[in-house]
Amino acid sequence: MLGTSLGLLSLSIAPAASAGPALSLRGGSSALPERPPARDPVLRDLRIEVDSRDPAHKAERVGKAANLGLSSLSFPRPVPFFAPPAQRVRTLVGIDTWFWVSAASWRPIVRVVAAGKVVVTLVATPVTLQMVPGDGSPLVSCPGPGLPWLVPGTRSLCSHVFQRASTAGLTGRFRGIVQTVWTVRWTSNTGLAGTVGPVVVPTPVSMRVVEAQPVLGR
């Protein structure tokens, strides 16, 4: 175990906040642990591998600090919205069903870990919103958090047209998934840097899709 002090800082920043002042850290009273904290399950076995024989890079210390920061990341589960309005997630066959998440949730997560004179910064960034419709169609993928439905007749890349109703199934619903895809970029003050991912963060959804019924006048 490295006998160096550790400082850990957690931030959630909006993308436009990158022009702010640089961060400075002071070491805490605890040392880098031999065992990292419990991981968010979406990280699975993801690990940062640092390979350098240059003594100036302090590869072992950078690796331990980077993986400590990675282990401390907790990714927000997407909370999807749908149009047609979906308090019960009900939509119709043959129309664009939009999906999106709040723009406020679409922001980087930053971890800064200091181990003695080594400082490692990790920035986790959401890059893609996806939906597995659950009707057997291919996965739908779009950049960004998607667009809230506001104006009739507009189009969104974050949408799907169901070609059949879900009512024929045993449950009467399609079991799908809305998920965000993140990448994690890490840098250090020794010159070592890299990217890990993708990290896929899912939320299951249950969608009732029905046929539109014509209304006949007299």
N, C-alpha and C positions, 0 to 999 in steps of 0.2 A: 504494500500500500504506500502510496506517495505521501510523504510527510509535509505536504503543502496545504495552505489554508484555502478555503473555497468560498467564493461568493456567487450567489445565484439570483438572477433578477428575471421576473416574469412580466411581460408587457403584452398588451393587445392594442395594436395601433391601426389607424386608418391608412390606406395606401398613400394619401397625400401628406402624411406626417413625416416622411423620410427626410425632409429638409430641416428637421429640428436639430438641437445641439447634440454633440457626441456624448455617449454614455461613459461614465467612469465608475469603476467598482473598487471597493476595498474588501480584502479577504475577511471572512467570518472566522468563527472560533472552531469550526468543525473541519475535518480532513476529508479528502475525497474517499467515499466509501468503496469497499471492495465489491459490495453487491449494490447494484443500482436499485432505485425505488421501483415499486410495482408499476408495470407498463400499462398504458392504454391498450386494450386488446387489439385495436386496429393496427398496432405496430407489429404484432406477431413477433417474428424473429428478426425484424429489421435491425441492422447494426451498421454503424459507421466503421469502415476499415481504413486505417491510416497507415500508409506505407512510405517511409522515407528513412534513408540511412544517414542523412545529413544531420549532424549533432545540433546544428542551429535550429532545426525544425522541431526538436523535442517531440518526436512523433508519439512516443508512449504516453506522455502527459497530455498531448493534444487529443489523442484517441480516448483516454479516460474522461476527460472533460467533455468532449463532444458527445460521447455516449451517455454521460450523466444528463446533459441537456436534452438529448433525444428522449431518454426515459421519462423526463419530467413533463413532456408535451402531453396535453390533453385536448383532443380534437372535439369541437362541438358537433353533435349530431344534427344533420339537416332537419329543419322543420318545414316541410313542403306546403305550398299553397297551390290550389288548382282553380282553373276556370274552364267550364262552368263552375260556379261557387260550390264548394265541396265540404260543407260541415260534415256530411256523411260520405264524401267523395263519390258523388254520383255524376255520371256524364252520359253522353249519347253516342251511338254509333254514327260514324260518318262525318263528324265535325272535329275541328282542331281542339284538342284538350291541352291547355297550357299548364305548365308547372314551373314554379320558381321558388326561391328562398329569399328571405329578407336581405337587402343589400347591406344592412348593418352587421350581419353575420359573416359577410364576405370580406374579411380583413386578415392581414397577416398576424401570426403569433410569433413573438420573439423570445428567445431565451439567451441570456448571456452568462457564461460560466467562467469564473476566474480561478485558476489553480497556480498560485504563486505569481510569476510574471507571465504566465500563459493565459491568454484570454480567447475564448471561443464563443462566437456568436452564431446562433441558429435562427433562421427565418423560415417558418412554415407558411406556404402561400397556397390558397385555394385556386385551382386553375380550371376545373371543369365541373359542370353539373350534369348528372346522368340520371336516366330513368330506365329501369327494366319494367316494361309495361305489364308483364304477367300474362299476356294473351298469346304468347308464342312469337311475338314480333321481335326483331333485333333491338338491342340496346339503343336508346336515343341519347346523344351526347351533344352538349353545347358549351361554349365558353362563357364564363361569367355566371352570375346568380340567376339569370333569366329575367324576364320582364313581367311585371304585374299587368294583368289584363285590364285595359282602360277603354280602348276605343274599338267598337265593332268594325270588323273588316281588316284589322291589322294582322300581321303575322309575327310569329316568334320561332326562333330556332329551337327553343325549349318547348316543343309540343309534339303531340302524337295523335293520329287518327285511328281510333278503334274500328275495326272492320266487322266485328261481330259482338253480340251481346254476351255479357257474363252470366246471364240468368239461366243458361242451359246447364251450367256446372252444378256440382253438388252443393257448393257453398253460395252460389249466386253472385260471386265476386271474383275478380282477378286479384291474385296476390302478387304485388309488385314490390319494387325497391326504388327509392330515390336516394342517390348517393353523391357525395362530393369527393373529388379527387384532389389531393394535395401533393406538393413536392416540398422537400426540406433542403435548403441550401445552407451550408455551414462554412464559415471562414474563421481564420485564426490570425493572431498578430505575429505568428511565425512564418506566414506565407503559405501554409497548407490550407487547402479548401476543397470542397466537393459538394455533390448533390446526392441525396438518397430519396427513394420513393419509386413509384407512386404509393401514396397512402390513401386507401379507399375507405370512406366513412359512410356506412349505410343506415338508412331508416326504412323499415318495412312499411308498405302502404296496402290498404285493402280498397279496391275500387269496384263500385257497382256500375256497370255499363248497360244501358237499356236502349231498346229501339224507340224512336220517336213515333208517337201515335197520332195519326191524322185526326183532325176535328172537322166533322162534316156539318155544314150548316143546312138549314131547311131550304 
